[in-house]
Structures are given as C-alpha cells and as structure tokens.
Amino acid sequence: MISERPSLFGRSLSAPQPAGIGSFLERAPADVTFYGSGKAALYDGLSGLVEPGENVLIPAYLPDAVGEPFCDLGLEVRHYRLQTNLAPDLADIERRLDDETCAVMSVNYFGFPQPGLDEFTTLVDEYDCYHIDDNAHAPISVDNGTVLGTRGHLGITSLWKLLPVPNGAVLYCTDDAVAEAVTPSSFAGVRDQLGVADCSFVLKSIVTGLLDTNALLRQSVDGLVSGAAPSVPEPGVRYEAGKTPMSKLSAYIAEDADPATIRAARRDNYLAWQRVLETREDIDVLYESLPEGICPQVFPVRTSAPQRLLAELERCGVGTHTWPRLSATVCENAEYEVATQLSRELIVLPVHQHIEPSSIEAVGDRFRW
Ligand SMILES: Cc1ncc(COP(=O)(O)O)c(C=O)c1O
C-alpha cells in the first residue's frame, strides 16, 4: 500500500546529527514565524498591511479554503486565470487590477517554482502591490540558491504537507517594512505544551499504520465504516480550525527531520514515477524535469480519463486523488475553464519520504496497459 502521507512511525530520516527543518528555515533571507496553518500565517502577514474594502488577486486554481483569510480581513477576493502550464495569465491579472488592489499572490505548485515569475513580479511592482509568495507545497525547495517562499514581500509555507505532523506552517516576511507591520496574533508561535490534538494525531497514526500493514484488518474496518466516510467541513470551518499556534509535537518532529535526506528521498520517488509512466500515452506528466534543489510535494499527472486512472491506481494500492477542491465562485464561472478542467483531470501521486522507489516500480509492473 502506497499511502498519501508520510507516517509518524515511518523509517527515521534524520541524519546522525540532523540539520533540522528549523535550522533550514532560519537560513532563509526572511523573518520566520511559526503558525498552525498557512492560512493563519496569511492572515497575520497581511493584517497590518491592508484595509477592509481593498481587493486581493489570487489564482483560480487553488483549494477553496485559501481565500478565507482574505475574506476574514475584509478584502474582496478576485481570482485570476492561469495557463495550462500553471503560469499566471498576465493579461487577465492586469484586467482585474485597480487602485484598490493591495496584493497579488503567486503559487509554487507541487514543490516547483511558479512559471513566469519574472514577468509577474514586474507587473506587481508596476502597480505597487504586495507580492505574496504562496509556497504551501514546497517548504524545503531551493531554486537556483533561493529558498522558495521568499521571493515576495511575504510568503507562507506548510510544514504539515511535508512531515508527519498534526499541523504547522511558516510566515516569511522578506521585506523589512512588512516585518515591522506584522503584529503576531494569539495563534502565532509554537505551543509550549503537548495538547489533545497531539495525542489524537499519535493515536490516528498508530491506527493508520496498523491498517496499512494488515490487509485483512483494513478490509474488515473498511467494511465496518463503508458509507460512513466523514464529510469535509466547509472552507470557513477549516480555516477557523487552523487558527492555532504550531503544535509542540510538530516543532519537535520538524527539528528532528533532515531536509537534505527528505529531499533526496522524494526526488528518488519522483524519478521512479517518471520511469514507470514514461510509456503511458494517456498520461501527461506536468513537470518533465526535476531541477536540482527542488523537493517535489507530489508527482502531478494529467489525464482525460481521471476516474479510470484513479481506479487503476487504487487497484495497485496507491492512495491518491484529483487536486484541488476549487472554490464555488471558480466552479460556477465559465471564465475559469482551465482551472476547472485541471481540477477534474489532475491527479497527484505520492512521493513522500516513507515510500521506497521499489514499491513505485512494483506499481509499474501491475499497471494494466
Ligand atoms: C496552494 C495552497 N496554498 C495555501 C494552502 C493553505 O495551507 P494550510 O493548509 O497550511 O493552511 C494550501 C493548502 O492546501 C494550498 O494547497
């Protein structure tokens, strides 16, 4: 079974003297503050910079809850269009910008740098807006010597997408004036004690580990809970739940994890998927090359028959899904056809550090051609 997320009890990937994710982040050219979620970090990062009634531009191809912190700040959220390679549609951005636009956000999707960033930055500078570098997917990706997430006036990154932790994210303030304007709220920083959420995370990890290693047990539990899959809470509810400091357990695990070892493991798995899928003409690989320094979050592929591929992967024991659940405003608007189609056709294959490349190769052997 190839799980979607790394496990708390997976093989240890700390070096004998771990460099630690905390030490890695501290080397970034920015002020670093920890939070429970990237969305909470976005709220705090912008709260001293913007006024209610202004507007912010974010890409249409984004999970539905990412707009919530902006709404919480009283901003109007305007979605801009992307091209199919996930580069921003600059003409569309320019059409939506006006005197009330306070910030524009770019996204380093799936661990890779935002394509078309230079032209994007020139445009945002010309209109004198803040540039938010959304790096939720790529906490330890380094592009030509620059830590991703630090190329705007402010940026965020989500540690929980990289590590087996209950929560955790970072706010980068790259610009001095931005750093001075930030007043950390009650949900900034790291909790000083372990909490109930930490304990339930550990329990859940134990149960998931047991189910992943015992097919019979999984079958009976699946049978027991079939039809009772928990519904996903509304975006606003998920946002409010993330307004919390980073957990003490998360901070401990982050400090014990070695970025270089995790990056190497994820890259190996990325290359394994590439080998497995290279002869599949029905599957388009989003990023053909894996530049040095990049730590992929997943292996994104696109297909015109997503349900068939999902079923095939499930049969081979691969946990995966299409990405993401878009906001209702985007889904209901024909202008965002590229984002809507991507969200239906793009499947994210796991590459996390607790998968062995040989299990990915084994999936290749079982694929039906
Ligand atoms: C591109 C992107 N930005 C921001 C976020 C928000 O991060 P968090 O879940 O840490 O609040 C997500 C979460 O899925 C995301 O995918």
Ligand as a Chemical Component Dictionary entry (heavy atoms), coordinates in Angstrom:
data_LIG
# 
_chem_comp.id                   LIG 
_chem_comp.type                 NON-POLYMER 
_chem_comp.pdbx_formal_charge   0 
_chem_comp.three_letter_code    LIG 
# 
loop_
_chem_comp_atom.comp_id 
_chem_comp_atom.atom_id 
_chem_comp_atom.alt_atom_id 
_chem_comp_atom.type_symbol 
_chem_comp_atom.charge 
_chem_comp_atom.model_Cartn_x 
_chem_comp_atom.model_Cartn_y 
_chem_comp_atom.model_Cartn_z 
_chem_comp_atom.pdbx_ordinal 
LIG C1 C1 C 0 -1.572 26.239 -2.758 1  
LIG C2 C2 C 0 -2.011 26.281 -1.327 2  
LIG N1 N1 N 0 -1.880 27.433 -0.651 3  
LIG C3 C3 C 0 -2.231 27.537 0.653  4  
LIG C4 C4 C 0 -2.737 26.451 1.329  5  
LIG C5 C5 C 0 -3.131 26.597 2.762  6  
LIG O1 O1 O 0 -2.212 25.938 3.588  7  
LIG P1 P1 P 0 -2.660 25.402 5.019  8  
LIG O2 O2 O 0 -3.481 24.185 4.787  9  
LIG O3 O3 O 0 -1.374 25.157 5.738  10 
LIG O4 O4 O 0 -3.470 26.497 5.623  11 
LIG C6 C6 C 0 -2.909 25.242 0.665  12 
LIG C7 C7 C 0 -3.489 24.085 1.362  13 
LIG O5 O5 O 0 -3.832 23.088 0.826  14 
LIG C8 C8 C 0 -2.514 25.141 -0.701 15 
LIG O6 O6 O 0 -2.628 23.980 -1.384 16 
# 
loop_
_chem_comp_bond.comp_id 
_chem_comp_bond.atom_id_1 
_chem_comp_bond.atom_id_2 
_chem_comp_bond.value_order 
_chem_comp_bond.pdbx_ordinal 
LIG C1 C2 SING 1  
LIG C2 N1 SING 2  
LIG C2 C8 DOUB 3  
LIG N1 C3 DOUB 4  
LIG C3 C4 SING 5  
LIG C4 C5 SING 6  
LIG C4 C6 DOUB 7  
LIG C5 O1 SING 8  
LIG O1 P1 SING 9  
LIG P1 O2 DOUB 10 
LIG P1 O3 SING 11 
LIG P1 O4 SING 12 
LIG C6 C7 SING 13 
LIG C6 C8 SING 14 
LIG C7 O5 DOUB 15 
LIG C8 O6 SING 16 
# 
